[in-house]
Amino acid sequence: MNSEKLTGKVAVVTGGARGIGAAIAARLAADGAAVVVNYAKSAKEAEAVADGIRKAGGRASARKADMSDPAQAKALIEAAFKEFGRLDILVNNAGRADFAPLEAVDGAHVKAQFDLNVNGPIFATQAAAARFSKEGGRVINVSSVVATGAFAGASVYSASKAALEGLTRAWAAELGPKGVTVNAVAPGPVETDMLNSVMNKEMKEARAALTPLGRLGVPADIADAVAFLASNDSRWVTGQTIQTAGGMRS
């Protein structure tokens, strides 16, 4: 462990087995938090993330829950609270990005993305808010630049992330009196398996060219921003969406 900013805190990171989620889990643990690494299907990867944290001297466990199911989302929070005796930080990272032109959008396409990208954070945050201590808590939602950008073929994904940013602002107002801050980070393209599933090499190079810093993001870029929002350094920041996209604009 290399920091004490989050010592004594407990964090739940949904979708924490791979990519951005795994980087967030590792960074929060490096800052001293005990971390529950959530996964839906990637059990081996989630256990590896948790094991890496433990080997580095931290506390962590991997827990399965399909965050698109309200009952499982709530159960994850209760399990984390029972295991570690408290809850301080919730990172709503689990999500999916399914692209399709408007004429190809159907009910299943809409439901799958809204169930995970919107309903999951709603019910996880509802459960977490009831378990945060009198000291307050931190909710960090992982959005995307598509929430405010114009990306053809991403209408439903964009709408789901815009909804998440709307929830961020509303929850900040609602939970603020309880000492809970609620913020979001909005990554641009980040080198992950998800990105590779929707962009080829040429597409990624084109996106990198739109970034003033001249590259795509890496998971640690996002994890560092989340760590700031999880810490006391962000105590006067709430209801905000921080663009973590290297200055890229659509």
MODA-V58175 format. One line per field, one symbol per residue. phi: phi as a letter, one per 20 degrees, with the letter a starting at -180 (. if undefined). psi: psi as a letter, one per 20 degrees, with the letter a starting at -180 (. if undefined). A space follows every 10 residues. Layout:
phi->???
psi->???
//
This chain:
phi->.cbdfdgnec cddfleeblg ffffgfffff eoffceeebd ceffffffff fffffeoeda bdceaefedg ffffffffff fffdnabccc dedgabcdda fgfefcffff fgfffefdfg fgfffgffgf dffffoacdc eeeafffced cgndffggff fffffffgff fgffeggend ecccdcfegc fbfffffcce gffffffffe egembefcgf fffffffffe effdgddbmd defdcmnfcf
psi->qjqjhjpiqp qpoqljhrcg ghhgghghhh jiqppooqqg hmgggghhgg hhgghjjapq qppppoiioh ghghhgghhg ghgijrphpp onhprqooqq qgiipahhgg gghhgghghg hghghghghi iqriiarppo pobqiihiro opikgggghh hhghhghggg hghhigijjp qorqqnqapp nrhgghiipa ghghhgghhi phikrrrqhh hghhgghghi rihkhjoqjq ooomjkjpp.
//
